[in-house]
Structures are given as C-alpha cells and as structure tokens.
Amino acid sequence: MPKMKSHKGASKRFAKSGSGKILRVKAWSGHHLDIKSSRRTRRYAGKSVVTSTSEEQVRRMLPYL
C-alpha cells in the first residue's frame, strides 16, 4: 500500500493537543478589527476544539495527525 496523502490546506489549519483533541483557530479575527468592539475581538482570541461531527472529517483529511 502506498502512503496516504494529507490534505495540505487542512494540515495548515488544524493541530493536535497534548490530550489528542483537534484544535482550530477561531474565525473572524483576521482584519477590519477597528470596526469590531474589544469585547468581540477578545472572543476570537486563542484556539478552540473541533466539534465531534467535524472531527471525523478532519481525521479523514489528516490520517497521520
């Protein structure tokens, strides 16, 4: 069997935590930040855990994660 290829776009967007959960960066935090309130931009800070339904899709795209 040949090696499976990882989805390169997904490999740049998702990471694995120490406990094995899949992490993602929150959306809407890229630009036009002067319009958004500081309360709103604080919510976008940090990373969040991928939901269980999306986790199956991510694991299919990243077999070696």
PDBQT receptor file of N, H, CA, C and O in Angstrom, charges set to zero:
ATOM      1  N   MET A   1       0.840  -1.193   0.000  1.00  0.00    +0.000 N 
ATOM      2  CA  MET A   1       0.000   0.000   0.000  1.00  0.00    +0.000 C 
ATOM      3  C   MET A   1       0.884   1.255   0.000  1.00  0.00    +0.000 C 
ATOM      4  O   MET A   1       1.831   1.347   0.781  1.00  0.00    +0.000 OA
ATOM      5  N   PRO A   2       0.578   2.204  -0.862  1.00  0.00    +0.000 N 
ATOM      6  CA  PRO A   2       1.324   3.466  -0.823  1.00  0.00    +0.000 C 
ATOM      7  C   PRO A   2       0.883   4.309   0.366  1.00  0.00    +0.000 C 
ATOM      8  O   PRO A   2      -0.159   4.068   0.976  1.00  0.00    +0.000 OA
ATOM      9  N   LYS A   3       1.702   5.295   0.674  1.00  0.00    +0.000 N 
ATOM     10  H   LYS A   3       2.549   5.491   0.179  1.00  0.00    +0.000 HD
ATOM     11  CA  LYS A   3       1.352   6.198   1.767  1.00  0.00    +0.000 C 
ATOM     12  C   LYS A   3       0.134   7.034   1.380  1.00  0.00    +0.000 C 
ATOM     13  O   LYS A   3      -0.067   7.365   0.212  1.00  0.00    +0.000 OA
ATOM     14  N   MET A   4      -0.674   7.367   2.393  1.00  0.00    +0.000 N 
ATOM     15  H   MET A   4      -0.510   7.097   3.342  1.00  0.00    +0.000 HD
ATOM     16  CA  MET A   4      -1.803   8.260   2.157  1.00  0.00    +0.000 C 
ATOM     17  C   MET A   4      -1.304   9.696   2.200  1.00  0.00    +0.000 C 
ATOM     18  O   MET A   4      -0.386  10.017   2.955  1.00  0.00    +0.000 OA
ATOM     19  N   LYS A   5      -1.909  10.560   1.388  1.00  0.00    +0.000 N 
ATOM     20  H   LYS A   5      -2.654  10.299   0.774  1.00  0.00    +0.000 HD
ATOM     21  CA  LYS A   5      -1.516  11.965   1.377  1.00  0.00    +0.000 C 
ATOM     22  C   LYS A   5      -2.398  12.755   2.328  1.00  0.00    +0.000 C 
ATOM     23  O   LYS A   5      -3.610  12.549   2.397  1.00  0.00    +0.000 OA
ATOM     24  N   SER A   6      -1.764  13.667   3.060  1.00  0.00    +0.000 N 
ATOM     25  H   SER A   6      -0.780  13.834   3.004  1.00  0.00    +0.000 HD
ATOM     26  CA  SER A   6      -2.504  14.580   3.916  1.00  0.00    +0.000 C 
ATOM     27  C   SER A   6      -3.035  15.727   3.077  1.00  0.00    +0.000 C 
ATOM     28  O   SER A   6      -2.408  16.135   2.100  1.00  0.00    +0.000 OA
ATOM     29  N   HIS A   7      -4.195  16.246   3.462  1.00  0.00    +0.000 N 
ATOM     30  H   HIS A   7      -4.705  15.914   4.256  1.00  0.00    +0.000 HD
ATOM     31  CA  HIS A   7      -4.767  17.413   2.804  1.00  0.00    +0.000 C 
ATOM     32  C   HIS A   7      -3.969  18.623   3.276  1.00  0.00    +0.000 C 
ATOM     33  O   HIS A   7      -4.009  18.968   4.457  1.00  0.00    +0.000 OA
ATOM     34  N   LYS A   8      -3.241  19.272   2.362  1.00  0.00    +0.000 N 
ATOM     35  H   LYS A   8      -3.208  18.992   1.402  1.00  0.00    +0.000 HD
ATOM     36  CA  LYS A   8      -2.301  20.315   2.749  1.00  0.00    +0.000 C 
ATOM     37  C   LYS A   8      -2.985  21.540   3.337  1.00  0.00    +0.000 C 
ATOM     38  O   LYS A   8      -2.448  22.176   4.244  1.00  0.00    +0.000 OA
ATOM     39  N   GLY A   9      -4.173  21.879   2.822  1.00  0.00    +0.000 N 
ATOM     40  H   GLY A   9      -4.609  21.363   2.085  1.00  0.00    +0.000 HD
ATOM     41  CA  GLY A   9      -4.901  23.011   3.387  1.00  0.00    +0.000 C 
ATOM     42  C   GLY A   9      -5.337  22.738   4.808  1.00  0.00    +0.000 C 
ATOM     43  O   GLY A   9      -5.288  23.627   5.658  1.00  0.00    +0.000 OA
ATOM     44  N   ALA A  10      -5.765  21.512   5.076  1.00  0.00    +0.000 N 
ATOM     45  H   ALA A  10      -5.805  20.790   4.386  1.00  0.00    +0.000 HD
ATOM     46  CA  ALA A  10      -6.206  21.143   6.424  1.00  0.00    +0.000 C 
ATOM     47  C   ALA A  10      -5.026  21.046   7.382  1.00  0.00    +0.000 C 
ATOM     48  O   ALA A  10      -5.155  21.379   8.560  1.00  0.00    +0.000 OA
ATOM     49  N   SER A  11      -3.874  20.590   6.883  1.00  0.00    +0.000 N 
ATOM     50  H   SER A  11      -3.769  20.319   5.926  1.00  0.00    +0.000 HD
ATOM     51  CA  SER A  11      -2.721  20.436   7.769  1.00  0.00    +0.000 C 
ATOM     52  C   SER A  11      -2.207  21.775   8.265  1.00  0.00    +0.000 C 
ATOM     53  O   SER A  11      -1.587  21.844   9.327  1.00  0.00    +0.000 OA
ATOM     54  N   LYS A  12      -2.456  22.853   7.504  1.00  0.00    +0.000 N 
ATOM     55  H   LYS A  12      -2.959  22.797   6.642  1.00  0.00    +0.000 HD
ATOM     56  CA  LYS A  12      -2.051  24.185   7.939  1.00  0.00    +0.000 C 
ATOM     57  C   LYS A  12      -3.046  24.790   8.923  1.00  0.00    +0.000 C 
ATOM     58  O   LYS A  12      -2.702  25.729   9.639  1.00  0.00    +0.000 OA
ATOM     59  N   ARG A  13      -4.258  24.277   8.973  1.00  0.00    +0.000 N 
ATOM     60  H   ARG A  13      -4.538  23.514   8.391  1.00  0.00    +0.000 HD
ATOM     61  CA  ARG A  13      -5.303  24.883   9.785  1.00  0.00    +0.000 C 
ATOM     62  C   ARG A  13      -5.590  24.155  11.099  1.00  0.00    +0.000 C 
ATOM     63  O   ARG A  13      -6.131  24.757  12.027  1.00  0.00    +0.000 OA
ATOM     64  N   PHE A  14      -5.242  22.889  11.193  1.00  0.00    +0.000 N 
ATOM     65  H   PHE A  14      -4.803  22.400  10.440  1.00  0.00    +0.000 HD
ATOM     66  CA  PHE A  14      -5.592  22.106  12.375  1.00  0.00    +0.000 C 
ATOM     67  C   PHE A  14      -4.341  21.594  13.061  1.00  0.00    +0.000 C 
ATOM     68  O   PHE A  14      -3.324  21.340  12.416  1.00  0.00    +0.000 OA
ATOM     69  N   ALA A  15      -4.424  21.445  14.380  1.00  0.00    +0.000 N 
ATOM     70  H   ALA A  15      -5.250  21.651  14.904  1.00  0.00    +0.000 HD
ATOM     71  CA  ALA A  15      -3.317  20.918  15.178  1.00  0.00    +0.000 C 
ATOM     72  C   ALA A  15      -3.883  19.960  16.211  1.00  0.00    +0.000 C 
ATOM     73  O   ALA A  15      -5.088  19.934  16.464  1.00  0.00    +0.000 OA
ATOM     74  N   LYS A  16      -3.004  19.181  16.796  1.00  0.00    +0.000 N 
ATOM     75  H   LYS A  16      -2.026  19.202  16.590  1.00  0.00    +0.000 HD
ATOM     76  CA  LYS A  16      -3.423  18.216  17.805  1.00  0.00    +0.000 C 
ATOM     77  C   LYS A  16      -2.952  18.689  19.172  1.00  0.00    +0.000 C 
ATOM     78  O   LYS A  16      -1.813  19.133  19.318  1.00  0.00    +0.000 OA
ATOM     79  N   SER A  17      -3.813  18.599  20.166  1.00  0.00    +0.000 N 
ATOM     80  H   SER A  17      -4.739  18.238  20.048  1.00  0.00    +0.000 HD
ATOM     81  CA  SER A  17      -3.434  18.979  21.526  1.00  0.00    +0.000 C 
ATOM     82  C   SER A  17      -2.699  17.816  22.196  1.00  0.00    +0.000 C 
ATOM     83  O   SER A  17      -2.595  16.723  21.639  1.00  0.00    +0.000 OA
ATOM     84  N   GLY A  18      -2.204  18.072  23.377  1.00  0.00    +0.000 N 
ATOM     85  H   GLY A  18      -2.288  18.960  23.829  1.00  0.00    +0.000 HD
ATOM     86  CA  GLY A  18      -1.489  17.029  24.104  1.00  0.00    +0.000 C 
ATOM     87  C   GLY A  18      -2.367  15.856  24.475  1.00  0.00    +0.000 C 
ATOM     88  O   GLY A  18      -1.895  14.722  24.560  1.00  0.00    +0.000 OA
ATOM     89  N   SER A  19      -3.655  16.123  24.698  1.00  0.00    +0.000 N 
ATOM     90  H   SER A  19      -4.039  17.044  24.629  1.00  0.00    +0.000 HD
ATOM     91  CA  SER A  19      -4.582  15.050  25.059  1.00  0.00    +0.000 C 
ATOM     92  C   SER A  19      -5.189  14.367  23.846  1.00  0.00    +0.000 C 
ATOM     93  O   SER A  19      -5.959  13.418  23.993  1.00  0.00    +0.000 OA
ATOM     94  N   GLY A  20      -4.850  14.839  22.633  1.00  0.00    +0.000 N 
ATOM     95  H   GLY A  20      -4.224  15.610  22.513  1.00  0.00    +0.000 HD
ATOM     96  CA  GLY A  20      -5.325  14.182  21.422  1.00  0.00    +0.000 C 
ATOM     97  C   GLY A  20      -6.508  14.840  20.748  1.00  0.00    +0.000 C 
ATOM     98  O   GLY A  20      -6.990  14.344  19.730  1.00  0.00    +0.000 OA
ATOM     99  N   LYS A  21      -6.993  15.960  21.298  1.00  0.00    +0.000 N 
ATOM    100  H   LYS A  21      -6.601  16.363  22.125  1.00  0.00    +0.000 HD
ATOM    101  CA  LYS A  21      -8.097  16.668  20.663  1.00  0.00    +0.000 C 
ATOM    102  C   LYS A  21      -7.576  17.485  19.485  1.00  0.00    +0.000 C 
ATOM    103  O   LYS A  21      -6.400  17.848  19.445  1.00  0.00    +0.000 OA
ATOM    104  N   ILE A  22      -8.451  17.770  18.532  1.00  0.00    +0.000 N 
ATOM    105  H   ILE A  22      -9.406  17.475  18.564  1.00  0.00    +0.000 HD
ATOM    106  CA  ILE A  22      -8.065  18.554  17.370  1.00  0.00    +0.000 C 
ATOM    107  C   ILE A  22      -8.445  20.007  17.616  1.00  0.00    +0.000 C 
ATOM    108  O   ILE A  22      -9.582  20.312  17.974  1.00  0.00    +0.000 OA
ATOM    109  N   LEU A  23      -7.468  20.907  17.417  1.00  0.00    +0.000 N 
ATOM    110  H   LEU A  23      -6.544  20.658  17.126  1.00  0.00    +0.000 HD
ATOM    111  CA  LEU A  23      -7.664  22.325  17.667  1.00  0.00    +0.000 C 
ATOM    112  C   LEU A  23      -7.759  23.086  16.362  1.00  0.00    +0.000 C 
ATOM    113  O   LEU A  23      -7.203  22.673  15.344  1.00  0.00    +0.000 OA
ATOM    114  N   ARG A  24      -8.475  24.210  16.404  1.00  0.00    +0.000 N 
ATOM    115  H   ARG A  24      -8.926  24.544  17.231  1.00  0.00    +0.000 HD
ATOM    116  CA  ARG A  24      -8.584  25.096  15.253  1.00  0.00    +0.000 C 
ATOM    117  C   ARG A  24      -8.513  26.535  15.742  1.00  0.00    +0.000 C 
ATOM    118  O   ARG A  24      -8.769  26.819  16.912  1.00  0.00    +0.000 OA
ATOM    119  N   VAL A  25      -8.163  27.434  14.838  1.00  0.00    +0.000 N 
ATOM    120  H   VAL A  25      -7.955  27.203  13.887  1.00  0.00    +0.000 HD
ATOM    121  CA  VAL A  25      -8.151  28.860  15.155  1.00  0.00    +0.000 C 
ATOM    122  C   VAL A  25      -9.547  29.406  14.894  1.00  0.00    +0.000 C 
ATOM    123  O   VAL A  25     -10.197  29.007  13.927  1.00  0.00    +0.000 OA
ATOM    124  N   LYS A  26     -10.012  30.311  15.743  1.00  0.00    +0.000 N 
ATOM    125  H   LYS A  26      -9.484  30.635  16.528  1.00  0.00    +0.000 HD
ATOM    126  CA  LYS A  26     -11.343  30.874  15.594  1.00  0.00    +0.000 C 
ATOM    127  C   LYS A  26     -11.401  31.830  14.402  1.00  0.00    +0.000 C 
ATOM    128  O   LYS A  26     -10.416  32.491  14.070  1.00  0.00    +0.000 OA
ATOM    129  N   ALA A  27     -12.552  31.889  13.777  1.00  0.00    +0.000 N 
ATOM    130  H   ALA A  27     -13.351  31.353  14.046  1.00  0.00    +0.000 HD
ATOM    131  CA  ALA A  27     -12.739  32.727  12.599  1.00  0.00    +0.000 C 
ATOM    132  C   ALA A  27     -13.025  34.175  12.994  1.00  0.00    +0.000 C 
ATOM    133  O   ALA A  27     -13.207  34.474  14.174  1.00  0.00    +0.000 OA
ATOM    134  N   TRP A  28     -13.062  35.065  12.017  1.00  0.00    +0.000 N 
ATOM    135  H   TRP A  28     -12.914  34.822  11.059  1.00  0.00    +0.000 HD
ATOM    136  CA  TRP A  28     -13.404  36.488  12.125  1.00  0.00    +0.000 C 
ATOM    137  C   TRP A  28     -12.362  37.321  12.840  1.00  0.00    +0.000 C 
ATOM    138  O   TRP A  28     -12.657  38.453  13.226  1.00  0.00    +0.000 OA
ATOM    139  N   SER A  29     -11.158  36.813  13.034  1.00  0.00    +0.000 N 
ATOM    140  H   SER A  29     -10.919  35.894  12.721  1.00  0.00    +0.000 HD
ATOM    141  CA  SER A  29     -10.152  37.562  13.776  1.00  0.00    +0.000 C 
ATOM    142  C   SER A  29      -9.046  38.100  12.881  1.00  0.00    +0.000 C 
ATOM    143  O   SER A  29      -7.997  38.510  13.377  1.00  0.00    +0.000 OA
ATOM    144  N   GLY A  30      -9.264  38.104  11.571  1.00  0.00    +0.000 N 
ATOM    145  H   GLY A  30     -10.116  37.771  11.168  1.00  0.00    +0.000 HD
ATOM    146  CA  GLY A  30      -8.189  38.434  10.652  1.00  0.00    +0.000 C 
ATOM    147  C   GLY A  30      -7.978  39.904  10.395  1.00  0.00    +0.000 C 
ATOM    148  O   GLY A  30      -6.863  40.394  10.575  1.00  0.00    +0.000 OA
ATOM    149  N   HIS A  31      -8.998  40.631   9.981  1.00  0.00    +0.000 N 
ATOM    150  H   HIS A  31      -9.903  40.233   9.835  1.00  0.00    +0.000 HD
ATOM    151  CA  HIS A  31      -8.824  42.039   9.601  1.00  0.00    +0.000 C 
ATOM    152  C   HIS A  31     -10.109  42.801   9.891  1.00  0.00    +0.000 C 
ATOM    153  O   HIS A  31     -11.090  42.213  10.348  1.00  0.00    +0.000 OA
ATOM    154  N   HIS A  32     -10.112  44.103   9.630  1.00  0.00    +0.000 N 
ATOM    155  H   HIS A  32      -9.316  44.581   9.259  1.00  0.00    +0.000 HD
ATOM    156  CA  HIS A  32     -11.208  45.019   9.986  1.00  0.00    +0.000 C 
ATOM    157  C   HIS A  32     -11.474  44.986  11.483  1.00  0.00    +0.000 C 
ATOM    158  O   HIS A  32     -12.627  45.000  11.915  1.00  0.00    +0.000 OA
ATOM    159  N   LEU A  33     -10.414  44.942  12.268  1.00  0.00    +0.000 N 
ATOM    160  H   LEU A  33      -9.478  44.931  11.918  1.00  0.00    +0.000 HD
ATOM    161  CA  LEU A  33     -10.575  44.818  13.715  1.00  0.00    +0.000 C 
ATOM    162  C   LEU A  33     -10.947  46.141  14.365  1.00  0.00    +0.000 C 
ATOM    163  O   LEU A  33     -11.431  46.152  15.497  1.00  0.00    +0.000 OA
ATOM    164  N   ASP A  34     -10.729  47.276  13.666  1.00  0.00    +0.000 N 
ATOM    165  H   ASP A  34     -10.336  47.267  12.746  1.00  0.00    +0.000 HD
ATOM    166  CA  ASP A  34     -11.081  48.564  14.266  1.00  0.00    +0.000 C 
ATOM    167  C   ASP A  34     -12.592  48.757  14.330  1.00  0.00    +0.000 C 
ATOM    168  O   ASP A  34     -13.077  49.527  15.159  1.00  0.00    +0.000 OA
ATOM    169  N   ILE A  35     -13.341  48.075  13.473  1.00  0.00    +0.000 N 
ATOM    170  H   ILE A  35     -12.946  47.450  12.800  1.00  0.00    +0.000 HD
ATOM    171  CA  ILE A  35     -14.795  48.157  13.494  1.00  0.00    +0.000 C 
ATOM    172  C   ILE A  35     -15.362  47.363  14.672  1.00  0.00    +0.000 C 
ATOM    173  O   ILE A  35     -16.339  47.776  15.295  1.00  0.00    +0.000 OA
ATOM    174  N   LYS A  36     -14.746  46.234  14.966  1.00  0.00    +0.000 N 
ATOM    175  H   LYS A  36     -13.952  45.899  14.459  1.00  0.00    +0.000 HD
ATOM    176  CA  LYS A  36     -15.269  45.323  15.978  1.00  0.00    +0.000 C 
ATOM    177  C   LYS A  36     -14.913  45.815  17.379  1.00  0.00    +0.000 C 
ATOM    178  O   LYS A  36     -13.849  46.392  17.598  1.00  0.00    +0.000 OA
ATOM    179  N   SER A  37     -15.811  45.577  18.306  1.00  0.00    +0.000 N 
ATOM    180  H   SER A  37     -16.676  45.108  18.128  1.00  0.00    +0.000 HD
ATOM    181  CA  SER A  37     -15.571  46.001  19.687  1.00  0.00    +0.000 C 
ATOM    182  C   SER A  37     -14.499  45.118  20.322  1.00  0.00    +0.000 C 
ATOM    183  O   SER A  37     -14.243  44.000  19.875  1.00  0.00    +0.000 OA
ATOM    184  N   SER A  38     -13.881  45.650  21.375  1.00  0.00    +0.000 N 
ATOM    185  H   SER A  38     -14.089  46.559  21.738  1.00  0.00    +0.000 HD
ATOM    186  CA  SER A  38     -12.830  44.891  22.044  1.00  0.00    +0.000 C 
ATOM    187  C   SER A  38     -13.404  43.636  22.686  1.00  0.00    +0.000 C 
ATOM    188  O   SER A  38     -12.730  42.609  22.765  1.00  0.00    +0.000 OA
ATOM    189  N   ARG A  39     -14.643  43.718  23.143  1.00  0.00    +0.000 N 
ATOM    190  H   ARG A  39     -15.191  44.552  23.079  1.00  0.00    +0.000 HD
ATOM    191  CA  ARG A  39     -15.293  42.534  23.716  1.00  0.00    +0.000 C 
ATOM    192  C   ARG A  39     -15.435  41.439  22.664  1.00  0.00    +0.000 C 
ATOM    193  O   ARG A  39     -15.241  40.255  22.938  1.00  0.00    +0.000 OA
ATOM    194  N   ARG A  40     -15.780  41.873  21.451  1.00  0.00    +0.000 N 
ATOM    195  H   ARG A  40     -15.938  42.835  21.228  1.00  0.00    +0.000 HD
ATOM    196  CA  ARG A  40     -15.953  40.921  20.350  1.00  0.00    +0.000 C 
ATOM    197  C   ARG A  40     -14.625  40.316  19.910  1.00  0.00    +0.000 C 
ATOM    198  O   ARG A  40     -14.549  39.116  19.648  1.00  0.00    +0.000 OA
ATOM    199  N   THR A  41     -13.582  41.131  19.827  1.00  0.00    +0.000 N 
ATOM    200  H   THR A  41     -13.643  42.107  20.040  1.00  0.00    +0.000 HD
ATOM    201  CA  THR A  41     -12.286  40.616  19.376  1.00  0.00    +0.000 C 
ATOM    202  C   THR A  41     -11.646  39.697  20.414  1.00  0.00    +0.000 C 
ATOM    203  O   THR A  41     -10.896  38.790  20.054  1.00  0.00    +0.000 OA
ATOM    204  N   ARG A  42     -11.931  39.919  21.687  1.00  0.00    +0.000 N 
ATOM    205  H   ARG A  42     -12.540  40.655  21.980  1.00  0.00    +0.000 HD
ATOM    206  CA  ARG A  42     -11.398  39.020  22.722  1.00  0.00    +0.000 C 
ATOM    207  C   ARG A  42     -11.968  37.615  22.587  1.00  0.00    +0.000 C 
ATOM    208  O   ARG A  42     -11.300  36.632  22.908  1.00  0.00    +0.000 OA
ATOM    209  N   ARG A  43     -13.205  37.525  22.111  1.00  0.00    +0.000 N 
ATOM    210  H   ARG A  43     -13.748  38.323  21.850  1.00  0.00    +0.000 HD
ATOM    211  CA  ARG A  43     -13.811  36.205  21.922  1.00  0.00    +0.000 C 
ATOM    212  C   ARG A  43     -13.109  35.401  20.840  1.00  0.00    +0.000 C 
ATOM    213  O   ARG A  43     -13.128  34.170  20.859  1.00  0.00    +0.000 OA
ATOM    214  N   TYR A  44     -12.484  36.108  19.886  1.00  0.00    +0.000 N 
ATOM    215  H   TYR A  44     -12.468  37.108  19.871  1.00  0.00    +0.000 HD
ATOM    216  CA  TYR A  44     -11.802  35.423  18.792  1.00  0.00    +0.000 C 
ATOM    217  C   TYR A  44     -10.395  34.967  19.166  1.00  0.00    +0.000 C 
ATOM    218  O   TYR A  44      -9.772  34.220  18.411  1.00  0.00    +0.000 OA
ATOM    219  N   ALA A  45      -9.891  35.396  20.304  1.00  0.00    +0.000 N 
ATOM    220  H   ALA A  45     -10.397  36.003  20.917  1.00  0.00    +0.000 HD
ATOM    221  CA  ALA A  45      -8.513  35.069  20.685  1.00  0.00    +0.000 C 
ATOM    222  C   ALA A  45      -8.395  33.597  21.063  1.00  0.00    +0.000 C 
ATOM    223  O   ALA A  45      -9.348  32.988  21.550  1.00  0.00    +0.000 OA
ATOM    224  N   GLY A  46      -7.229  33.044  20.833  1.00  0.00    +0.000 N 
ATOM    225  H   GLY A  46      -6.455  33.539  20.437  1.00  0.00    +0.000 HD
ATOM    226  CA  GLY A  46      -6.948  31.679  21.228  1.00  0.00    +0.000 C 
ATOM    227  C   GLY A  46      -7.468  30.652  20.249  1.00  0.00    +0.000 C 
ATOM    228  O   GLY A  46      -7.856  30.979  19.127  1.00  0.00    +0.000 OA
ATOM    229  N   LYS A  47      -7.470  29.418  20.682  1.00  0.00    +0.000 N 
ATOM    230  H   LYS A  47      -7.154  29.153  21.593  1.00  0.00    +0.000 HD
ATOM    231  CA  LYS A  47      -7.896  28.310  19.845  1.00  0.00    +0.000 C 
ATOM    232  C   LYS A  47      -9.092  27.625  20.482  1.00  0.00    +0.000 C 
ATOM    233  O   LYS A  47      -9.350  27.788  21.674  1.00  0.00    +0.000 OA
ATOM    234  N   SER A  48      -9.823  26.856  19.681  1.00  0.00    +0.000 N 
ATOM    235  H   SER A  48      -9.613  26.723  18.713  1.00  0.00    +0.000 HD
ATOM    236  CA  SER A  48     -10.957  26.105  20.202  1.00  0.00    +0.000 C 
ATOM    237  C   SER A  48     -10.887  24.672  19.689  1.00  0.00    +0.000 C 
ATOM    238  O   SER A  48     -10.170  24.372  18.735  1.00  0.00    +0.000 OA
ATOM    239  N   VAL A  49     -11.637  23.806  20.333  1.00  0.00    +0.000 N 
ATOM    240  H   VAL A  49     -12.219  24.050  21.108  1.00  0.00    +0.000 HD
ATOM    241  CA  VAL A  49     -11.652  22.390  19.993  1.00  0.00    +0.000 C 
ATOM    242  C   VAL A  49     -12.674  22.161  18.877  1.00  0.00    +0.000 C 
ATOM    243  O   VAL A  49     -13.754  22.753  18.885  1.00  0.00    +0.000 OA
ATOM    244  N   VAL A  50     -12.331  21.315  17.934  1.00  0.00    +0.000 N 
ATOM    245  H   VAL A  50     -11.454  20.835  17.928  1.00  0.00    +0.000 HD
ATOM    246  CA  VAL A  50     -13.220  20.986  16.826  1.00  0.00    +0.000 C 
ATOM    247  C   VAL A  50     -14.360  20.121  17.348  1.00  0.00    +0.000 C 
ATOM    248  O   VAL A  50     -14.143  19.254  18.194  1.00  0.00    +0.000 OA
ATOM    249  N   THR A  51     -15.573  20.352  16.849  1.00  0.00    +0.000 N 
ATOM    250  H   THR A  51     -15.748  21.056  16.161  1.00  0.00    +0.000 HD
ATOM    251  CA  THR A  51     -16.722  19.564  17.286  1.00  0.00    +0.000 C 
ATOM    252  C   THR A  51     -16.602  18.117  16.829  1.00  0.00    +0.000 C 
ATOM    253  O   THR A  51     -15.823  17.806  15.928  1.00  0.00    +0.000 OA
ATOM    254  N   SER A  52     -17.369  17.243  17.446  1.00  0.00    +0.000 N 
ATOM    255  H   SER A  52     -18.003  17.496  18.178  1.00  0.00    +0.000 HD
ATOM    256  CA  SER A  52     -17.250  15.811  17.165  1.00  0.00    +0.000 C 
ATOM    257  C   SER A  52     -17.672  15.468  15.741  1.00  0.00    +0.000 C 
ATOM    258  O   SER A  52     -17.126  14.539  15.147  1.00  0.00    +0.000 OA
ATOM    259  N   THR A  53     -18.637  16.204  15.181  1.00  0.00    +0.000 N 
ATOM    260  H   THR A  53     -19.081  16.959  15.664  1.00  0.00    +0.000 HD
ATOM    261  CA  THR A  53     -19.063  15.926  13.815  1.00  0.00    +0.000 C 
ATOM    262  C   THR A  53     -17.994  16.342  12.816  1.00  0.00    +0.000 C 
ATOM    263  O   THR A  53     -17.755  15.642  11.831  1.00  0.00    +0.000 OA
ATOM    264  N   SER A  54     -17.351  17.476  13.065  1.00  0.00    +0.000 N 
ATOM    265  H   SER A  54     -17.544  18.044  13.865  1.00  0.00    +0.000 HD
ATOM    266  CA  SER A  54     -16.286  17.929  12.165  1.00  0.00    +0.000 C 
ATOM    267  C   SER A  54     -14.998  17.144  12.366  1.00  0.00    +0.000 C 
ATOM    268  O   SER A  54     -14.172  17.064  11.458  1.00  0.00    +0.000 OA
ATOM    269  N   GLU A  55     -14.823  16.571  13.539  1.00  0.00    +0.000 N 
ATOM    270  H   GLU A  55     -15.495  16.636  14.277  1.00  0.00    +0.000 HD
ATOM    271  CA  GLU A  55     -13.594  15.839  13.837  1.00  0.00    +0.000 C 
ATOM    272  C   GLU A  55     -13.423  14.636  12.911  1.00  0.00    +0.000 C 
ATOM    273  O   GLU A  55     -12.302  14.315  12.516  1.00  0.00    +0.000 OA
ATOM    274  N   GLU A  56     -14.512  13.978  12.565  1.00  0.00    +0.000 N 
ATOM    275  H   GLU A  56     -15.423  14.240  12.885  1.00  0.00    +0.000 HD
ATOM    276  CA  GLU A  56     -14.436  12.839  11.646  1.00  0.00    +0.000 C 
ATOM    277  C   GLU A  56     -13.923  13.275  10.280  1.00  0.00    +0.000 C 
ATOM    278  O   GLU A  56     -13.123  12.575   9.660  1.00  0.00    +0.000 OA
ATOM    279  N   GLN A  57     -14.387  14.436   9.811  1.00  0.00    +0.000 N 
ATOM    280  H   GLN A  57     -15.037  15.005  10.315  1.00  0.00    +0.000 HD
ATOM    281  CA  GLN A  57     -13.943  14.948   8.521  1.00  0.00    +0.000 C 
ATOM    282  C   GLN A  57     -12.469  15.318   8.555  1.00  0.00    +0.000 C 
ATOM    283  O   GLN A  57     -11.736  15.044   7.605  1.00  0.00    +0.000 OA
ATOM    284  N   VAL A  58     -12.032  15.940   9.648  1.00  0.00    +0.000 N 
ATOM    285  H   VAL A  58     -12.627  16.162  10.420  1.00  0.00    +0.000 HD
ATOM    286  CA  VAL A  58     -10.638  16.358   9.763  1.00  0.00    +0.000 C 
ATOM    287  C   VAL A  58      -9.729  15.137   9.823  1.00  0.00    +0.000 C 
ATOM    288  O   VAL A  58      -8.674  15.121   9.190  1.00  0.00    +0.000 OA
ATOM    289  N   ARG A  59     -10.124  14.125  10.572  1.00  0.00    +0.000 N 
ATOM    290  H   ARG A  59     -10.981  14.138  11.087  1.00  0.00    +0.000 HD
ATOM    291  CA  ARG A  59      -9.292  12.915  10.677  1.00  0.00    +0.000 C 
ATOM    292  C   ARG A  59      -9.189  12.185   9.352  1.00  0.00    +0.000 C 
ATOM    293  O   ARG A  59      -8.184  11.524   9.088  1.00  0.00    +0.000 OA
ATOM    294  N   ARG A  60     -10.214  12.293   8.513  1.00  0.00    +0.000 N 
ATOM    295  H   ARG A  60     -11.030  12.830   8.728  1.00  0.00    +0.000 HD
ATOM    296  CA  ARG A  60     -10.149  11.695   7.180  1.00  0.00    +0.000 C 
ATOM    297  C   ARG A  60      -9.175  12.444   6.289  1.00  0.00    +0.000 C 
ATOM    298  O   ARG A  60      -8.469  11.844   5.479  1.00  0.00    +0.000 OA
ATOM    299  N   MET A  61      -9.142  13.778   6.448  1.00  0.00    +0.000 N 
ATOM    300  H   MET A  61      -9.715  14.266   7.106  1.00  0.00    +0.000 HD
ATOM    301  CA  MET A  61      -8.228  14.575   5.642  1.00  0.00    +0.000 C 
ATOM    302  C   MET A  61      -6.790  14.474   6.129  1.00  0.00    +0.000 C 
ATOM    303  O   MET A  61      -5.853  14.606   5.342  1.00  0.00    +0.000 OA
ATOM    304  N   LEU A  62      -6.614  14.239   7.437  1.00  0.00    +0.000 N 
ATOM    305  H   LEU A  62      -7.375  14.132   8.076  1.00  0.00    +0.000 HD
ATOM    306  CA  LEU A  62      -5.278  14.178   8.037  1.00  0.00    +0.000 C 
ATOM    307  C   LEU A  62      -5.069  12.828   8.710  1.00  0.00    +0.000 C 
ATOM    308  O   LEU A  62      -5.221  12.720   9.927  1.00  0.00    +0.000 OA
ATOM    309  N   PRO A  63      -4.724  11.800   7.947  1.00  0.00    +0.000 N 
ATOM    310  CA  PRO A  63      -4.629  10.452   8.527  1.00  0.00    +0.000 C 
ATOM    311  C   PRO A  63      -3.493  10.287   9.523  1.00  0.00    +0.000 C 
ATOM    312  O   PRO A  63      -3.544   9.389  10.365  1.00  0.00    +0.000 OA
ATOM    313  N   TYR A  64      -2.460  11.136   9.449  1.00  0.00    +0.000 N 
ATOM    314  H   TYR A  64      -2.418  11.865   8.766  1.00  0.00    +0.000 HD
ATOM    315  CA  TYR A  64      -1.309  10.972  10.346  1.00  0.00    +0.000 C 
ATOM    316  C   TYR A  64      -1.289  11.988  11.471  1.00  0.00    +0.000 C 
ATOM    317  O   TYR A  64      -0.266  12.138  12.138  1.00  0.00    +0.000 OA
ATOM    318  N   LEU A  65      -2.398  12.694  11.702  1.00  0.00    +0.000 N 
ATOM    319  H   LEU A  65      -3.230  12.571  11.159  1.00  0.00    +0.000 HD
ATOM    320  CA  LEU A  65      -2.449  13.694  12.767  1.00  0.00    +0.000 C 
ATOM    321  C   LEU A  65      -2.599  13.022  14.112  1.00  0.00    +0.000 C 
ATOM    322  O   LEU A  65      -2.661  13.699  15.138  1.00  0.00    +0.000 OA
TER     323      LEU A  65
